Amino acid sequence: MDSIVSIIIIVLLVIALAVIIYMYYQEKRKGKKYQQAIKSQKEYLQNMSHDIRTPMNAICGFSQILCNKQIRDMLSEEEIAEYGVIIQSNTDLLSNLVNDILDISDMESGKYKLNIGTCHVNDVCKKAISTVKYRCPAGVNMYMTSDVDDEYTIQSDSRRVEQVLMNYLTNAEKHTDQGEIHVHVSLKETPGMVTFSVTDTGEGVPPEKAESIFGRFEKLNTINGGTGLGLAICRKLATQLGGEAKLDTTHQAKGARFIFTHPVATQTK
């Protein structure tokens, strides 16, 4: 078990360092100050170190418990199932970490491809919710409403639309301890566009951060996990799909409302 864990950590660190080096030289070619690039690398390494260690410790610790027959025999079936869920959850966190790094790298290098086809709008929202709902805090109600029926479709990359929504939902889960997370689909909000929105009752986003949070490695705080790449990926994907990803700065209620617009007609970039 320890050797497997070590191999996974080494692979993740190699990937992370490769991306850092690539982005450093990208910043250098753009003529930005070296000190800013060095600062970004340092902050990113610190974030990566924490985000790798936390789930790896959970996976290793609970796996060792379940693999120890003496300890396992002392556990109830409910406890065994609970530990299994914890291992799966942290495995997903590591997987998302790697996927975010690879996605942002592909986008920067122009290798990111879209597979356009028929996208059932409501189905995509439901899938996104079902994928992340198990991580939703106990006191938070996650649900969906829609202005369109289940047969309504657009031409898009369903997987990428779902990815944007999942990133929005994951972000909302990190910042919402109680209340609700509401996914809504509208055709009226923005003419010619399908508007997907994710609204939460969490801590909200300061108005001055409305744009910067969509930057690479930007995080409102360092307590919550994540690479700080999720919202940056949302914006790039939305742009490639001909739409826009943004924070709704007109939202007056508690929490935050994130918007993802997508053309009703095919219009990819």
Buried (B, 14 or more C-beta within 10 A) or exposed (E): EEEEBEEBBEEBBEBBBEBBEEBBEEBEEEEEEEEEBEEBBEBBBEBBEEBBEBBBEBBBEBBEBBEEEEEEEEBEEEEEEEBEEBBEBBBBBBEBBBEBBEBBBEBBEEEBEBEBEEBBBBBBBBBBBEBBBEBBBEEBEBEBEBBBEEEBBBBBBBEBBBBBBBBBBBBBBBBBEEBBBBBBBBBEBBEEBBBBBBBBBBBBBEEEBBEEBBBBBBBBEEEEBBBBBBBBBBBBBBBBBBBBBBBBEEBEEEBBBBBBBBBBEEBBE
